[in-house]
Amino acid sequence: MPKSPRLDLRRLQRDTAAATRATGLAPGGKPATGLMDLVRENLDALVALQRVEGRTWDAIAAGLSAQGFTTADGRTLTGTNLTGVISSVRRQMRRRADRQAAREARADVPSGSAPPARRPAHPSAGDRPRLAPELQPREPTPITEDAPLSEAEIRKLQAERHGHLFNKD
């Protein structure tokens, strides 16, 4: 009788995550349409269309829909959808600026520095942890006659001292 296959939960988790990524889903689980990226990259131009040229958000949304941009449900864009996305992008930009300002205000972080890069999960042999300079010995300690015995030396001396007890009669 053939063995029934065993369920590998780790592999199942990896495969389902890969399937989710392959379908192009946004973090909320809805299909990614590219609208957020478009608004992030062209926010100033969209606002200029509305403020300078006097276009309404509904007209701009209709133009974007004509170019193939839709909601996650596949419906055409409305002015309300577009202004909601614009508000989200502005909120994200404001939060990012606030985090950067807080970072630059810290005394322990050099100004103008980018956040540290993430370290790889498995460090290479050259990235082994080292002792801090103040914990490293300044100079190797010389071995003197008065130096304490190592554990191996103590064990050897005790074995020699009590060797007569180990002999069989």
FENMO-V822127 format. One record per residue. N is the residue number from 1. PHI is phi in degrees with one decimal (NA if undefined). PSI is psi in whole degrees, 0 to 359 (* if undefined). D_FIRST is the distance of its C-alpha to the first C-alpha in Angstrom with 1 decimal. Layout:
N:PHI:PSI:D_FIRST + N:PHI:PSI:D_FIRST
//
This chain:
1:NA:127:0.0 + 2:-70.4:150:3.8 + 3:-70.5:141:6.5 + 4:-77.8:144:9.0 + 5:-66.5:145:12.3 + 6:-93.4:147:15.1 + 7:-85.4:122:18.5 + 8:-97.7:102:21.2 + 9:-66.1:324:24.3 + 10:-64.3:316:26.8 + 11:-66.2:320:25.5 + 12:-60.2:318:25.5 + 13:-63.7:316:29.1 + 14:-63.7:316:30.2 + 15:-65.7:320:28.7 + 16:-69.3:325:30.4 + 17:-66.0:320:33.6 + 18:-66.4:322:33.6 + 19:-65.8:323:33.0 + 20:-65.2:317:36.0 + 21:-67.1:324:38.1 + 22:-67.1:331:37.3 + 23:-80.3:352:38.5 + 24:74.7:42:41.9 + 25:-84.6:144:42.1 + 26:-76.7:168:45.0 + 27:-55.6:331:44.6 + 28:-78.8:357:45.0 + 29:95.3:357:42.0 + 30:-92.7:159:44.3 + 31:-62.1:137:44.5 + 32:-77.5:128:46.9 + 33:-105.5:345:49.9 + 34:89.2:0:52.0 + 35:-66.4:317:54.9 + 36:-61.5:316:55.1 + 37:-62.2:318:55.2 + 38:-61.1:315:57.9 + 39:-67.4:320:60.0 + 40:-58.9:315:59.6 + 41:-75.4:331:60.8 + 42:-122.5:28:63.6 + 43:-59.3:314:64.7 + 44:-62.4:320:68.3 + 45:-67.3:320:68.5 + 46:-66.1:317:67.2 + 47:-66.2:322:69.6 + 48:-64.7:321:72.5 + 49:-58.7:319:71.7 + 50:-76.0:315:72.0 + 51:-83.6:311:75.0 + 52:-79.7:311:77.1 + 53:-87.9:353:76.5 + 54:76.9:18:76.3 + 55:-74.7:150:73.0 + 56:-87.8:160:71.2 + 57:-64.7:328:67.6 + 58:-64.3:319:66.7 + 59:-67.7:319:68.1 + 60:-65.4:319:66.3 + 61:-64.0:321:63.0 + 62:-64.5:321:63.6 + 63:-64.6:320:64.2 + 64:-67.1:322:61.0 + 65:-64.3:323:59.1 + 66:-65.4:334:60.8 + 67:-88.3:3:59.4 + 68:105.0:1:55.8 + 69:-85.1:132:55.5 + 70:-134.3:177:54.0 + 71:-77.6:174:52.7 + 72:-64.5:335:49.1 + 73:-83.0:354:48.7 + 74:93.0:4:50.2 + 75:-84.5:160:53.6 + 76:-68.7:155:56.9 + 77:-74.2:148:58.5 + 78:-116.6:169:61.4 + 79:-61.5:324:64.1 + 80:-66.2:318:62.6 + 81:-58.9:313:59.2 + 82:-65.3:316:61.1 + 83:-67.2:329:63.3 + 84:-65.1:318:60.3 + 85:-66.1:319:58.6 + 86:-62.7:318:62.0 + 87:-62.7:320:62.4 + 88:-63.3:318:58.9 + 89:-65.6:317:59.7 + 90:-63.0:319:63.1 + 91:-63.0:317:61.6 + 92:-62.2:317:59.1 + 93:-64.7:320:61.9 + 94:-64.6:316:64.1 + 95:-63.2:319:61.3 + 96:-62.8:318:60.7 + 97:-66.3:320:64.5 + 98:-63.6:317:64.8 + 99:-63.7:320:62.0 + 100:-67.2:320:63.7 + 101:-65.0:318:67.1 + 102:-64.4:323:65.7 + 103:-66.0:317:64.2 + 104:-70.8:336:67.5 + 105:-77.7:344:69.4 + 106:-72.4:140:67.5 + 107:-77.8:334:69.4 + 108:-87.1:359:66.4 + 109:-114.3:127:65.2 + 110:-61.3:141:67.3 + 111:-69.6:145:68.7 + 112:75.9:6:67.4 + 113:-88.0:148:64.2 + 114:-81.2:160:60.9 + 115:-60.0:149:58.1 + 116:-63.4:145:56.2 + 117:-70.1:149:53.3 + 118:-71.7:139:49.9 + 119:-80.6:147:48.7 + 120:-64.3:154:45.4 + 121:-64.4:326:42.4 + 122:-118.1:102:42.2 + 123:-66.3:147:45.6 + 124:-76.9:174:46.3 + 125:-62.6:330:47.7 + 126:-74.8:346:51.3 + 127:-99.9:27:50.9 + 128:-65.6:146:50.4 + 129:-65.3:145:52.3 + 130:-126.4:159:55.8 + 131:-71.4:149:58.3 + 132:-64.1:152:61.1 + 133:-55.8:325:64.3 + 134:-73.4:345:66.0 + 135:-95.1:347:63.3 + 136:-77.3:144:63.3 + 137:-64.7:139:65.6 + 138:-68.3:317:69.0 + 139:-147.7:150:69.4 + 140:-62.5:137:67.5 + 141:-77.4:130:68.8 + 142:-71.9:144:70.5 + 143:-84.4:122:69.3 + 144:-115.7:174:72.2 + 145:-67.6:331:72.9 + 146:-85.1:357:72.9 + 147:-63.5:143:69.4 + 148:-65.3:152:66.9 + 149:-75.2:148:64.5 + 150:-76.8:167:60.9 + 151:-62.1:321:58.1 + 152:-65.8:321:57.2 + 153:-67.1:321:60.9 + 154:-63.7:316:61.3 + 155:-60.5:318:58.2 + 156:-65.4:316:59.6 + 157:-62.7:318:63.1 + 158:-66.2:323:61.7 + 159:-65.9:321:59.6 + 160:-67.7:320:62.8 + 161:-66.0:322:64.9 + 162:-106.3:18:62.5 + 163:-59.6:326:61.4 + 164:-64.4:338:63.3 + 165:-77.5:340:61.0 + 166:-85.3:345:57.9 + 167:-71.4:139:59.4 + 168:-85.9:144:58.2 + 169:-80.6:*:60.9
//
